[in-house]
Amino acid sequence: MLIKRPADIKSSEITDKELYLNRRQFMQTASAGAAVLGTGLLAPGLLGPMSTAWGATKLDNVAKGKFSTDEPQTSLKDITSYNNFYEFGTDKGDPKRHSGSLKTRPWTVEVEGEVHKPRTFDIEELLKMPLEERVYRLRCVEAWSMVIPWIGFELSHLIKLVEPTNNAKYIQFVTLYDTEQMPGQRRGILDWPYTEGLRMDEAMNPLTIMGVGLYGEVMPNQNGAPIRLVVPWKYGFKSGKSIVKIRFVEEEPPTSWNMAAPHEYGFYSNVNPTVNHPRWSQASERRIGDFFRRKTLMFNGYEEQVAHLYKGMDLKKLY
């Protein structure tokens, strides 16, 4: 499968967040509703009764996360228009073009398997979790990266509520399967629905969050609305989007990319500059918005927080 690399993006072409949102507001006002709906930019009802489009719904009571990087953040324009979300197509612009069909209300996340208290969470319940803004690096396996101000809550908070049994060694994440809402699933690129997994100690690490927004507002559809996984020391494909089920299991669960190409995508998928993808080097990366490449950091720069999880493991074999 061919995965495209990003074209160079000049800094002058990146729209400032405030200007971008002001322009969106102007377009919405001037277009008088019906005309704008015809463009596909708005999708009434997707974000609840208070809003008709992303960009108008703020997330309240969000604390600043202590794990945030102080690196310059990637522009809103790039974060929301340059995406890997194959459920809507394989081109980087497909998620923004086609994700308007995704309905994020109502939405539930079912938790099952090796837990004492299985339950189904409504998205509104999850939005009442202790939310933080965490500015995390995102490193994709195609050797490009971003710095994104995610809004989310620690996955460990949810895990504690369902009380895993002693048999729970791994967690599997299952995303929405709906070919009407997600037209990319009509193609056999992967074995749908998309699944991912973490070892229990990885899931409990305080860096691991469930993302529900970015740039202070609700999650855009193209970025994994209404709830997604964010694991900043692993390649981006490990962070499943539009999650509907979380399953606690005893054995290592199958994951989509590992099943599709096990020689290219391992279960752990930690950012490791010494382990190359079979078709390109992972030693350097290009930050979207920058011209020059930079050195890839071990564990994406989170070595201090997570290296202990893999002590004694051969990270070239267990890639």
N, C-alpha and C positions, 0 to 999 in steps of 0.2 A: 504494500500500500504506500502510495506517495504522500508524504506529509510536507506541505509547502512551508518554505521559510519566509520570514517577514521581509518586505521591501524596506529600504532605508526610509526613515521618517525624519524630516527636518524639524528642529525645535520650533521654527517659525510657523509650522503647520499645526501645532498643538494648541487647541482652544482652551483658554482659562476656564475653570469650573464656573465662576460667577457669570462670565460672559455667556457661556454655553447655556446655563439655566435661564438667564434673562432672555436669550434669544428664543428658547423653547416656550417661555411664558408669553412672549410677544406673538409667536406663531399661533399658540392656542387661542389667545384673545382675538386676534385678527381673523382667524379662520371660522369663528362662530360655530364651533361644534361639529356640525354635520360634514362640512368640507374637510375638516381635519380627520374625522373618522375614515373618510375615504382614502386617506394616505396610508392608513395602517399604523400611524404613530401612536394612536390612542386605542385603548381597549377597555371600555367601561365595565366596571364591576370586578376587574381582576384584583384590585387592591382593597376592596371593601367599600362601604358606602361613602367614605369621606373623600375619595379621590378617584379620578378617572385615568391617571397616567403616572408613571414613575417620574419622580422629580417634584411631586407635590405632596408626598407623604413623608414627614419627618419621623424618625424613631426617637421617642422621648426617653428620659431617664437613662441615658447612655454615659457610662463612666469611661475615663481614659484608661486604656490598658497599660500595665507596667512593662509588658514585653515588647512594646512597639519599637521599631527602628526609627532613627531620625533622618534617614535618607529621603531625598526629594521624592514626593509621590508622583506616580504616573497620572497623566491627565485623565479626567473623566471620559473624554472623547475616546481615548484609546482603550481604556478599561471596558467600555461598553460597546465597542465596535470591532475589536480584534480578539476573537474568542475561539476556543476549542469546545464545541458542544455538538457532537455528531448527531445527536437526536434531531437537530435542525439542519444538518448538512455539514459537509466536510470543509467548505471554504471558510476562512476566518470571518468573513462578513455574513455568512448564512444565519448564524444565531440571531443577530440583530434584525435581519430581513424577515425571518420566518417565525420568530418566537412569540409574536403577537397572538397566535392561536392558543397559547398556553393559559389555562384558567387556574389561578392560584388561590381562589376562594370558591367553595370550601376546600380545605386541605387538612389531611390528618397524617400522622406518622405512627405506624403501628410498631410496637416493641414486643418481641416474642423470643422464644427459645429458652436458654438456660438462665432464667430469672425467676425470683420468687414472686414478683409483682408485675406480670405482664400487663400492659395497658396501651391504650391508643390516645395519643396526644393530639388535640386540636392545635392548629398553628397559632391561634390566639393565646393559648396557654403557654406555648413556647416563647412567644414574644414577651411574656411576663417574667422570663428568666432574667438573672442578673446580666444585663447587656453591657458590653465594653466595646470601645473602638480600639482596634489593634492594627497598627500599620505593619503589615507583613510583606516580606519578599515573596513573590511567586516565581518559580523557576519551571519552565516547561521543557519537556524532553527534546524538543526541536531546537534547543539552545537559545531561546529568547526568554526574557524575564520582565517583570513589572514590580512596582511597589504599590500595594493596594491598601487603602484604609477600610478594612472590613469592620462590620458591626456583627457581633455574635456573642454566644455564651459558651463557657467551657463545657465540652462534652461530658466531663466527669460529673457535672451537676445532674444531668439526665441519668447517667449510669447509676448514681447513688439512689435515685428515686425508685428504680426498678429492682434493686438489690440482686445482682448476679449471684448465681450459685457457684460452688467451688469448681464445677465443671466448665464454667465459662472461661475459655482461654483466648477466644477471638471474637471479633464483632464483624458481621457482614452488613453492608449498606446496600439497599436495593432502591433504585430510582424508578420514577414513573414510566410505565409502558402504556402508551396510547398513541397509535399511529395517526389518529385524527388530529390530535393536538401537537404531535411531534412527527412531522412528515419525514424526517431523516430516518426514522425507524422502519420505514417501508423498504429500505434498502438493507441488504444483508451484510453490512459492513462489520457488525458485531453481533454476538448472540444476545439479543435484547431480552429482558431489561438489563441496563447497565448495572453491574455489581462491583463493589470494592470491599476491601477488608483491612482491618488493623489487628495487631496483637493487643491484648487487653492493656498491657502497660503502656503501649503507644497511645491508646485511646484515652487513658487516664492522665497522660502527661498534660500539664496546664497549658501548653502551647496549642493543643488540639481543640478547635472550637467548631461549633455549628454556626455557620454564617447565615444571617437573616437580612443583611443590608450592606451598603457601602456608601462612602461619602456622607454619612449621617442619615441616609434615607433607606427606604425598603429596597430589598434586592431586586434589580432588574431581571426580567425573564431570561435574557441572554446570558446572565451570569449565574443562573442556577436557582431562580426563585421557586418557591418562597423560602426554602431552606436547603443548605448544602453543607458539606463537610469542608473544612479548611485545615490542612496539615502542612505547615509551612516548610518543614525540612525535607519533604518528599516532592517528587515531580508532580506537576499540576494534575495529571490524570488520576492520581490517587484520591483526589478530593471530589467525590461524587456529587452530582447536582440534582436538584428537584427530588429529594429523598422522600420515599413513602413508607419504607420499612427498615427497621434496625433489628437484626437477628443475632442473638448471643449463641455461640456455638463452641464445641469442644475441639474440633479439628480446623486446620487452616482452610478457610473458605475459598471457593473458586472466585476469581476476579476477571473482569471482561477482557482487559488487554493481555493479561497473562495467559488466558485461554486462547486468544486469537493469535498471539505470537510470543510464545514462552521464551524463545531465544533472544528476544529484544526487550521484553517487559517482565521483570521479576516481581515477585509478591511484595518485597520490601520497597523497592523503587526509591531509595534514599538518594538525595542529590550527592553525587560522588564524582569529582572531576577525574579520578583515576580509572573509572570504569566507563569506557566509551560505548555509545550506541553502535551497533554493527555497521551503521551507514554514516556516522559522523562522530566527531570528537565532542566530549562533554567538558573539556578542560577550560573552555571560555564560553561567554554568553554575550548577547547584545541586549541591553536594556532598551525596551521600547521607548523611543524619544531621544535616545543617544545615538551618536554617529559611530563612536569607537566601541570595540568589544572590551570586556573586562574579564578578569580571572574568575572562574567559578569557585565559590567557597564550599568547603566540605560541610555537608548537612545544610547547605544554603545559608550558611552563616550562623546557624543555631547549634553549633557543636557543643558549646558549654552546657546547653540545656538538655541535649538528647544523646550525646555520645555514650553515656553510661548504659543506655538501653541495649547497646550492641557489643558490649565488652566481651571479648573472646570469640566473636563471630568473624568469619571470613567474608568481608563485605564485597569482595570480588566474585566470590561464588554465590553468596546470598545477596544478589544485587536487587 
